[in-house]
Amino acid sequence: MTADENRTATKIAKKNGNKIFESKITVSADGKTKTEVQTMYDMAPRPIEMTTHSSLVVSNHAEDTIFKISGKTLQMSDRMGRSFFRSRPAIR
């Protein structure tokens, strides 16, 4: 997983050195919308791409998860006290 300064996180899965899946998640500057583009490779003659758009309507659940990208660091936390920070380069 990698993160950039444009509020985008990228996940790539490989099998035998070949990319088989890629997901790019971009969060709006105000944190209220998220767009995820998933691409699957080697399942059909051409890559299969799916796009999901999400909007924050109400946020009052104890299990709401918050993701933040700061520089090259991805942070996750929730209201139940769980969290992680990842700042090392993606495994390739």
ChimeraX attribute file (.defattr): number of C-alpha atoms within 10 A of each C-alpha:
attribute: neighborCount
match mode: 1-to-1
recipient: residues
	/A:1	18
	/A:2	19
	/A:3	24
	/A:4	15
	/A:5	11
	/A:6	13
	/A:7	19
	/A:8	19
	/A:9	21
	/A:10	17
	/A:11	14
	/A:12	17
	/A:13	15
	/A:14	12
	/A:15	8
	/A:16	6
	/A:17	8
	/A:18	10
	/A:19	15
	/A:20	16
	/A:21	18
	/A:22	17
	/A:23	19
	/A:24	18
	/A:25	18
	/A:26	20
	/A:27	21
	/A:28	13
	/A:29	10
	/A:30	6
	/A:31	14
	/A:32	12
	/A:33	14
	/A:34	17
	/A:35	16
	/A:36	18
	/A:37	15
	/A:38	19
	/A:39	17
	/A:40	17
	/A:41	16
	/A:42	12
	/A:43	9
	/A:44	8
	/A:45	7
	/A:46	9
	/A:47	13
	/A:48	13
	/A:49	13
	/A:50	10
	/A:51	12
	/A:52	10
	/A:53	12
	/A:54	11
	/A:55	12
	/A:56	9
	/A:57	8
	/A:58	7
	/A:59	9
	/A:60	8
	/A:61	10
	/A:62	10
	/A:63	13
	/A:64	12
	/A:65	14
	/A:66	12
	/A:67	15
	/A:68	17
	/A:69	21
	/A:70	13
	/A:71	12
	/A:72	16
	/A:73	17
	/A:74	21
	/A:75	15
	/A:76	14
	/A:77	16
	/A:78	15
	/A:79	13
	/A:80	11
	/A:81	8
	/A:82	10
	/A:83	13
	/A:84	10
	/A:85	13
	/A:86	15
	/A:87	15
	/A:88	11
	/A:89	11
	/A:90	12
	/A:91	8
	/A:92	9
